[in-house]
Each structure stands twice: as structure tokens, then as C-alpha cells.
């Protein structure tokens, strides 16, 4: 039963992460802790406009990592 909940939790986190990226938000900070990660997003066209998100599943943190690596590559021009 816990496996189903973990899958549902990840799907919700995945959708939320993809929505932030689609809206143009950029990852500003990621604070890892035992319960997951707290992410602060910033929109480049709205300085000071912060959104916070908690990512609690391991799969969700991996998915977030994918976008973080992509964002870092874009910033480096790779």
C-alpha cells in the first residue's frame, strides 16, 4: 500500500516541478534534509517573486535534479 502512495506522491511532485518550469521559473535554491528537499523558485521576469515547493520523494528529487542540471548547462552555455 505504501508503494502506491509513493507513486502517487511522485506523480504529484513531477507535475508540480514541470509546471514551474513551464511557467518560466528557475531553481534558485535547494535545501536538502532528511524529509526531502525544499526548493525556492524565482521567475526571471519577476524579480523577488519566489515560489516554494517541498519535494519529499527520492524520485521527485531525481526529477528535480534533471531540471537543475539542464538549467546549469544553459547558464554555462553548454
N, C-alpha and C positions, 0 to 999 in steps of 0.2 A: 504494500500500500504506500509506503514511503517513496518508492521508486516513481509511482505515478505523480505524487506531489512534487518531487524534484523535477520531473519532466515538465510539468505544468508551470512550475516556478521559472524554469529556464526559458520556456517559450515566452512568458510574460516579460522577462528581462530582455530577451533578444529583441522583441518587438519594440520595447521602450528605448533600447540603445539605437536601433535602426531608425526610429522616429526622430531622435535627437540629431542624428547625422543627416537625415533627410531634410530637417528644418534648418540645417546650416550651422548647428552648434559644433564647437570644437572642445575637445577634452582639455580642461585647464589643470586640474589636479586629480590624482587618485591616491587615496589613503587606504592602504591595506590594513586589516585587523583580523582577529580570529573569526568574526562573524561575516566576513566578506570584504567588500571594498565600498568606500564612499567616493563617489565621483562628482566633481564640480565641472559643469559645462559652461562655456561662455560663447555668446554669439558675436562674431567679429563686427557685425554692423550695429550692434547694440552694446557698446562698452558698459561694463558694470551690470549687465543683465545676466545674472547667474541662475543656473538651474542645478539642483542637487538630486542625485539618484543613488540608491543603495543597490548594489549587485551582490547577492548572497550566495549564488550557486557557483561551483567550480566551473561549470560550462559557461555560465554568464561572464565570469571573469576572463575566461579564454576568449570569448567572443568580443568582449571589450578590448582585450589585448590586440586582437586583429585590427581593430579600427585605430588603436593607438599607434601601432607600428605603421599603418598606412598614413596616418596624419604626420608622423615624424619623417617618413620618407618624402612626403610632399613638401614639408618645411625645408628639407635638405636639398630639394630639387632633384631627387633620385628617380 
